[in-house]
Amino acid sequence: MPEKFWPGQEVPKTAIYGLYHDRTGKYAGKEHDRPLRKGDPFPRAVKDHHYREK
């Protein structure tokens, strides 16, 4: 299973990250994808969602 990242955690590498539902793992959609830079914190997420690298 892909690694999960939570808001406030440090971004491990520069990449595009998508949001996924915590319980079902369902992808939240392209409109929630974020290009994030290594060392920055993950931004706030939709309730009950986490980030995964795309």
Protein Blocks (a to p, Z undefined) as FASTA:
>chain_A
ZZdddehiacfbgcddddddfklopafbjklgccddehiacddddehiacddZZ
